[in-house]
Amino acid sequence: MNNERLTKGALIAEIVGGIAVVISLVILIFEIRQNTQESQQNTQAIEISVYNDLIDNIMGINESVIEEGDFAEIVVKANNGEELSETETMRYGSQLMNLLRHGDVAYFHYKKDAIDTDRLRSIVAIIRGKFKTDYAKELWIRVKEGEAFDQDYLKYLDNYFKEDAINNTSILLKKT
């Protein structure tokens, strides 16, 4: 009889132990899901914060053109290929360098997976739009030769500028 009791007791203990393991696994799975969701939410919050900072930065750069009427005139002159004075050249070049630095920060965040490719391209598109003047193109050549920026970022921008040139050539060829 004792043996039979021990066998039943061992069987009950195995069943209870098995149930405890299953319950522990269910709780563990629930906690992992919850941690994963929290991690995704934290990642999204960081991405949003980084992108907002980038937008604030570009808005600050744009405000210099909007708020300072004479600076807007400098930009118009540069866009029209007119010659800039030494002071105008310095001011215009500073804005272009600020744009490049803005892109550099965006590229850094991109490499750290804080922003996605589409966000990076939207920021770089602003830079590309400003680097179509002769002065900006000359500045770009000097920047590439210097050490002020991450080389991977410069290569990325250079390819992006070349891609733009190829697309523009294709458009021109289609029109003729």
C-alpha positions in Angstrom: 0.0 0.0 0.0 2.8 2.4 0.8 4.3 1.8 -2.6 1.0 2.5 -4.2 0.7 5.8 -2.3 4.2 6.8 -3.1 3.5 6.1 -6.8 0.3 8.2 -6.7 2.1 11.0 -4.8 5.0 11.0 -7.3 2.5 11.1 -10.2 0.6 14.0 -8.6 3.9 15.8 -7.9 4.9 15.4 -11.6 1.5 16.7 -12.8 1.7 19.7 -10.4 5.3 20.3 -11.4 4.4 20.2 -15.1 1.5 22.6 -14.6 3.8 24.9 -12.7 6.3 24.8 -15.6 3.6 25.6 -18.1 2.3 28.5 -16.0 5.8 29.8 -15.6 6.4 29.6 -19.4 3.1 31.5 -20.1 4.1 34.2 -17.6 7.5 34.4 -19.2 6.1 34.7 -22.7 3.7 37.5 -21.5 6.6 39.4 -19.9 8.7 39.1 -23.0 5.9 40.4 -25.2 5.4 43.3 -22.8 9.1 44.1 -22.8 9.2 43.9 -26.6 6.3 46.3 -26.8 7.9 48.7 -24.4 11.2 48.5 -26.3 9.4 49.3 -29.6 7.6 52.2 -28.0 10.9 53.6 -26.6 12.5 53.2 -30.0 9.6 55.1 -31.7 9.9 57.8 -29.1 13.6 58.2 -29.8 13.0 58.3 -33.6 10.3 60.9 -33.1 12.5 63.0 -30.9 15.5 62.8 -33.2 13.4 63.7 -36.2 11.8 66.6 -34.4 15.3 67.9 -33.4 16.4 67.7 -37.1 13.3 69.6 -38.2 13.8 72.2 -35.6 17.4 72.6 -36.8 16.4 73.0 -40.4 13.7 75.5 -39.4 16.3 77.5 -37.6 18.5 77.6 -40.7 15.5 78.6 -42.9 14.6 81.4 -40.4 17.9 83.1 -41.2 16.7 83.5 -44.8 13.2 84.6 -43.8 14.0 87.0 -40.9 17.0 88.7 -42.4 15.9 90.3 -45.6 19.4 91.1 -46.8 20.3 87.4 -46.4 17.4 86.4 -48.6 18.8 88.8 -51.2 22.2 87.0 -50.9 20.5 83.6 -51.6 18.7 85.0 -54.6 21.9 86.5 -56.0 23.7 83.1 -55.5 20.8 81.2 -57.1 20.9 83.6 -60.1 24.7 83.1 -60.5 25.4 86.7 -59.6 28.8 87.6 -58.0 28.8 87.8 -54.2 30.8 90.2 -52.1 33.4 88.8 -49.7 30.9 89.2 -46.8 28.0 87.8 -48.7 30.2 84.8 -49.7 31.1 84.2 -46.1 27.4 84.4 -45.0 26.2 82.2 -47.8 28.9 79.7 -47.3 28.1 79.5 -43.6 24.5 78.7 -44.4 25.6 76.0 -46.8 28.0 74.5 -44.2 25.2 74.6 -41.6 23.1 72.6 -44.1 25.9 70.1 -44.5 26.3 69.8 -40.8 22.6 69.3 -40.5 22.8 66.5 -43.0 25.8 65.0 -41.2 23.8 64.8 -37.9 20.9 63.2 -39.8 23.3 60.7 -41.4 24.7 59.9 -37.9 21.2 59.2 -36.6 20.5 57.1 -39.7 23.6 55.0 -39.1 22.5 54.5 -35.5 19.0 53.4 -36.7 17.3 56.4 -35.1 15.8 57.5 -38.4 15.0 55.5 -41.5 16.1 55.9 -45.1 13.1 58.0 -46.2 13.7 60.5 -43.4 17.4 60.8 -44.3 16.6 61.2 -48.0 14.1 64.0 -47.2 16.7 65.8 -45.2 19.4 65.3 -47.8 17.0 66.5 -50.5 17.0 69.9 -48.8 20.8 70.0 -49.1 20.8 68.8 -52.7 18.4 71.6 -53.6 20.8 74.2 -52.1 23.9 72.8 -53.8 23.0 73.7 -57.3 24.7 77.1 -57.5 28.2 77.4 -58.9 29.4 78.7 -55.5 27.8 75.7 -53.7 29.4 73.3 -56.2 32.8 74.8 -55.6 32.3 74.6 -51.8 31.2 71.0 -52.2 34.5 70.2 -53.9 36.5 71.8 -51.1 34.4 70.1 -48.4 35.1 66.7 -50.0 38.8 67.4 -49.9 38.7 68.4 -46.2 38.3 66.5 -43.0 35.3 68.3 -41.5 32.8 65.6 -42.1 32.5 61.8 -41.9 33.8 60.2 -45.1 30.8 57.8 -45.4 28.5 60.8 -45.2 30.4 62.6 -47.9 30.3 59.5 -50.1 26.5 59.2 -49.5 26.0 62.8 -50.4 28.2 62.6 -53.4 26.3 59.6 -54.7 23.0 61.4 -54.0 24.2 64.4 -56.0 25.4 62.2 -58.8 22.0 60.4 -58.8 20.3 63.8 -59.1 22.5 64.7 -62.0 21.8 61.4 -63.8 18.0 61.9 -63.2 18.2 65.5 -64.5 20.0 64.3 -67.6 17.4 61.6 -68.2 14.6 64.2 -68.0 16.4 66.5 -70.4 16.9 63.6 -72.9 13.2 62.7 -72.7 12.1 66.3 -73.4 14.2 66.5 -76.6 
